[in-house]
Amino acid sequence: MPKRTGHPGPLHHPTSHPVTSISDAEVRLLMESIYSKYSYDFRDYSGTSQKRRLLQALAHFECPTVPALQAALLKDPTLFMQLLQFLTIPVSEMFRDPTFFLALRQQVMPVLQTYPSLKIWIAGCSTGEEVYSLAILLKEEGLLERSLIYATDINPQSLDKARKGIFSLSRIQSHATNYRKAGGQRAFSDYYTAAYDAAIFDQTLRDSITFADHSLATDSVFSETQLILCRNVLIYFNKTLQNRALGLFHESLSHRGFLGLGSKESIEFSAYATRFEVLDKPERLFRKIMADTSP
């Protein structure tokens, strides 16, 4: 995939007014053309969320209409890579929702400590803040050296940033606060080296992480994982894609494996509601149960 470059050039008309609404048909045609041209499948993402992001993209590119953006995308791969930053929302923070990580520490880690080795999948890892948060937690619980963490996303720029493990120092204080609330056992500064305006996280954290491109819309499962985190991703999917993703998670998890979702996500009304039991409802932690095969 071509590397991102600067602004793709003038897409706007000098007398055009800002776009304030987008039709369902325009979104559908754009997503079909993206899938056909670039094999990125956004066709089952939430329409409301897509419209909001596309309005932001149109304003950013000074583009008058969705069809005009679509025509430009088909001619310019670098423009698509820029649009991808709007469609995937590469925003995260370390130990986001600290009580979730505290629940992981108290309710999940004691069970994981009974396994000789661990496979963990973080789906939709964005720029990596959650990945390093989990690696720190695993290290403090004595599990990192026997863990293999698969961190996946569809955005190559986000994955590149995540692999580097370099984050802005301007956000470190809030990350450190989250870490303490999540039951952190050491000084947060033990895990990174400050250089200029950046925090470079320790190589020993990265050694257990494999970053990879993976789409919940089109790709298959990771086998025999004991823990899957997919937080604040399903809210951007429609019902069909939510069920597909939950099916991947159920199939990927080992017997009695754990699933963690985002604070606004649930499996309650999904096709897999009976395939998981609730471990901690407020923190959206679930545990796999086998399907009922009785007649």
C-alpha positions in Angstrom: 0.0 0.0 0.0 1.5 3.4 -0.9 2.8 5.6 1.9 0.8 8.5 3.0 1.7 11.8 1.5 0.6 15.4 2.0 -2.7 16.9 0.9 -3.8 15.2 -2.3 -4.4 18.4 -4.1 -7.4 20.6 -4.8 -10.6 18.6 -4.7 -12.8 21.6 -3.9 -14.8 24.0 -6.0 -14.1 27.6 -5.0 -17.8 28.5 -4.8 -19.0 25.2 -3.1 -20.7 25.3 0.3 -19.8 22.8 3.1 -21.7 19.5 2.8 -24.1 19.1 5.7 -25.8 15.8 4.8 -25.0 12.5 3.0 -27.5 10.0 1.7 -27.4 6.3 2.4 -27.0 5.6 -1.3 -23.9 7.8 -1.5 -22.4 6.0 1.5 -23.2 2.5 0.0 -21.8 3.3 -3.4 -18.6 4.8 -1.9 -18.0 1.7 0.4 -18.7 -0.6 -2.5 -16.1 1.2 -4.7 -13.5 1.2 -1.8 -14.0 -2.6 -1.4 -13.8 -3.2 -5.1 -10.7 -1.0 -5.6 -8.7 -1.5 -2.3 -10.3 -4.6 -0.7 -11.1 -2.7 2.5 -14.6 -3.8 3.6 -16.6 -1.0 5.4 -19.9 -2.1 3.9 -21.3 -3.4 7.2 -20.1 -0.5 9.4 -22.7 1.7 11.1 -24.2 4.1 8.6 -24.6 6.9 11.2 -20.9 6.7 12.2 -19.8 6.6 8.6 -21.8 9.7 7.6 -20.3 11.6 10.5 -16.7 10.6 9.6 -17.3 11.3 5.9 -18.6 14.8 6.6 -15.3 15.4 8.5 -13.3 14.0 5.6 -15.2 16.2 3.0 -14.4 19.3 5.1 -10.8 18.3 5.5 -10.3 17.6 1.8 -12.5 20.6 0.8 -14.4 18.3 -1.4 -17.9 19.3 -2.6 -19.7 15.9 -2.7 -19.3 12.2 -1.9 -19.3 11.3 -5.6 -16.5 13.7 -6.2 -14.5 12.1 -3.4 -15.3 8.7 -4.8 -14.0 9.6 -8.2 -10.8 11.0 -6.7 -10.3 8.0 -4.5 -10.4 5.7 -7.5 -7.6 7.6 -9.2 -5.4 8.3 -6.2 -4.4 5.6 -3.7 -2.6 8.1 -1.5 -5.9 9.9 -1.0 -7.5 6.6 0.1 -4.8 6.2 2.7 -5.6 9.6 4.1 -9.4 8.8 4.1 -8.6 5.6 6.0 -7.5 7.7 9.0 -11.1 9.1 9.1 -12.8 5.8 8.6 -10.9 3.9 11.3 -10.6 6.6 14.0 -7.0 5.8 15.2 -7.5 7.2 18.7 -6.7 5.5 22.0 -5.2 5.9 25.4 -3.3 3.7 27.9 -5.3 1.9 30.5 -8.5 3.4 29.1 -11.4 2.7 31.5 -9.0 1.8 34.4 -11.7 -0.3 36.2 -11.7 -2.6 33.2 -8.0 -3.3 33.6 -8.5 -3.6 37.4 -11.1 -6.3 36.7 -8.7 -8.1 34.3 -6.1 -8.0 37.0 -8.4 -9.3 39.8 -10.7 -11.7 37.9 -8.9 -12.9 34.8 -5.2 -13.0 35.5 -5.5 -15.5 38.4 -7.1 -18.0 35.9 -4.6 -17.2 33.2 -1.8 -18.0 35.6 -2.9 -21.6 35.6 -1.9 -22.0 31.9 1.7 -22.9 30.9 1.5 -20.6 27.9 -0.9 -17.9 26.6 -2.2 -16.6 23.3 -4.0 -13.3 23.5 -5.7 -11.4 20.6 -6.3 -7.6 20.7 -8.6 -6.9 17.8 -8.7 -3.3 16.5 -5.5 -2.4 18.3 -5.3 1.1 16.7 -2.1 2.9 17.6 -1.1 0.4 20.3 -1.9 2.1 23.6 -4.1 -0.7 24.8 -1.6 -3.3 23.7 1.2 -1.9 25.8 -1.2 -1.4 28.7 -2.0 -5.1 28.6 1.7 -6.0 28.3 2.5 -4.0 31.4 -0.3 -5.7 33.3 0.9 -9.2 32.2 4.4 -8.3 33.2 3.3 -7.3 36.7 1.4 -10.5 37.0 4.3 -12.6 35.9 2.7 -13.7 32.7 4.4 -11.7 29.9 7.2 -14.1 29.2 4.8 -17.0 28.5 2.4 -14.9 26.5 2.1 -14.2 22.8 0.0 -11.2 22.0 -1.5 -10.8 18.6 -2.4 -7.1 18.0 -4.4 -6.5 14.8 -5.9 -3.6 12.9 -6.8 -2.7 9.3 -5.0 0.6 9.3 -1.3 0.2 8.3 -0.4 3.6 9.6 -1.8 2.8 13.0 0.1 -0.5 13.0 3.3 1.2 12.2 2.9 3.6 15.1 2.0 0.7 17.4 5.1 -1.3 16.4 7.4 1.6 17.4 5.9 1.9 20.9 6.6 5.7 20.9 3.9 8.0 22.3 3.6 11.6 23.1 4.9 12.8 26.5 2.1 15.3 26.6 -0.3 12.4 27.4 1.9 10.4 29.8 0.5 12.1 32.9 -3.1 11.0 32.1 -1.8 7.5 31.1 0.0 7.3 34.5 -3.1 8.3 36.3 -5.1 5.6 34.5 -2.3 3.1 35.3 -2.5 3.8 39.1 -6.3 3.5 39.0 -5.9 0.1 37.2 -3.9 -1.3 40.2 -0.5 -0.5 38.8 2.3 -1.8 41.1 5.3 0.3 40.0 6.2 3.7 38.9 4.7 4.1 35.4 8.0 5.7 34.3 9.7 2.4 34.8 8.2 1.2 31.5 9.4 4.0 29.2 12.4 6.2 28.4 11.7 9.9 27.8 13.4 11.4 24.8 12.6 15.0 23.7 8.8 15.1 23.6 8.3 11.3 23.3 8.0 8.3 25.6 9.7 5.2 24.1 8.3 2.0 25.8 10.6 -0.8 26.8 11.6 -3.3 24.2 10.8 -6.2 26.6 7.2 -5.2 26.3 7.3 -5.4 22.5 9.1 -8.7 22.4 5.9 -10.6 23.2 3.7 -8.7 20.7 3.1 -9.6 17.0 1.4 -6.8 15.1 -0.6 -7.8 12.0 -3.1 -6.7 9.5 -6.5 -8.3 10.1 -10.1 -7.4 9.2 -13.0 -8.5 11.3 -15.1 -8.0 8.2 -13.2 -10.4 5.8 -10.5 -12.4 7.6 -10.6 -15.6 9.7 -9.9 -16.6 13.2 -6.9 -16.9 15.5 -7.0 -20.4 17.0 -6.8 -21.3 20.7 -6.5 -17.9 22.3 -7.2 -17.6 26.1 -8.1 -13.9 26.1 -9.5 -11.6 23.4 -9.9 -7.8 23.8 -11.9 -5.9 21.2 -12.9 -2.7 22.9 -14.7 0.2 21.3 -14.8 -1.4 17.9 -18.1 -3.2 17.7 -20.0 0.0 18.2 -19.0 1.1 14.7 -20.4 -2.1 13.1 -23.9 -2.9 12.1 -25.7 -6.0 13.5 -24.5 -8.3 10.8 -20.8 -7.4 11.2 -21.1 -7.5 15.0 -22.3 -11.1 14.8 -19.5 -12.0 12.4 -16.9 -10.6 14.8 -18.4 -12.3 17.8 -18.4 -15.5 15.9 -14.7 -15.1 15.2 -14.1 -14.5 18.8 -16.1 -17.5 20.0 -14.3 -19.8 17.5 -10.9 -18.4 18.4 -11.2 -18.7 22.1 -10.2 -21.9 23.9 -12.5 -23.6 26.2 -13.6 -21.1 28.9 -11.6 -18.3 27.3 -12.2 -14.7 28.2 -13.6 -11.8 26.0 -13.4 -8.1 26.9 -15.5 -5.5 25.1 -15.8 -1.8 25.3 -17.9 0.1 27.9 -20.8 0.7 25.5 -20.7 -2.8 23.9 -22.6 -6.0 24.8 -23.4 -9.4 23.4 -26.8 -9.4 25.0 -28.9 -9.0 21.8 -26.4 -10.8 19.5 -26.6 -14.2 17.9 -23.9 -15.3 20.4 -25.7 -14.2 23.6 -26.0 -17.8 24.7 -22.4 -18.7 23.8 -20.9 -16.5 26.6 -21.5 -16.1 30.2 -21.2 -12.7 32.0 -18.1 -12.5 34.2 -18.4 -8.8 35.0 -21.3 -7.0 33.4 -20.2 -3.4 34.3 -16.8 -4.0 32.9 -18.0 -6.0 29.8 -16.1 -9.1 30.6 -17.4 -12.4 29.3 -16.4 -16.1 29.3 -16.9 -18.6 26.6 -19.4 -21.4 27.1 -20.0 -24.2 24.5 -23.1 -24.1 22.4 -26.0 -26.2 23.6 -26.0 -29.3 21.3 -29.0 -31.0 22.9 -31.9 -31.9 20.6 
